[in-house]
Amino acid sequence: MYRAYFVDDQNIAEAEVVAGLARDDFNAASSDPTTKARFKAEIDMAEARGVFGSPFFIVEGERFWGNDRVPQLERWLASGPY
């Protein structure tokens, strides 16, 4: 999904695009109660941690939000905090 959106400039808000990316697994996963419960649990956990966008990374409590922050995240991972 990230590659489709950020690299290939596809509109991942369109169900047809997502279905094409995930192929047959999309419909099965989106209707499976276990998968739906897992998605909800992941969303609840992200909200509890203050996640509000995508991509969103948390490293040692430091938040990195947005594709334009990936270079900062890479620097942090390579060299540690500023």
Sequence and secondary structure as in RCSB ss.txt:
>XXXX:A:sequence
MYRAYFVDDQNIAEAEVVAGLARDDFNAASSDPTTKARFKAEIDMAEARGVFGSPFFIVEGERFWGNDRVPQLER
WLASGPY
>XXXX:A:secstr
 HIIIIIS   TTSHHHHHHHHTHHHHHHHH HHHHHHHHHHHHHHHHTT  SSSEEEETTEEEESGGGHHHHHH
HHHH   
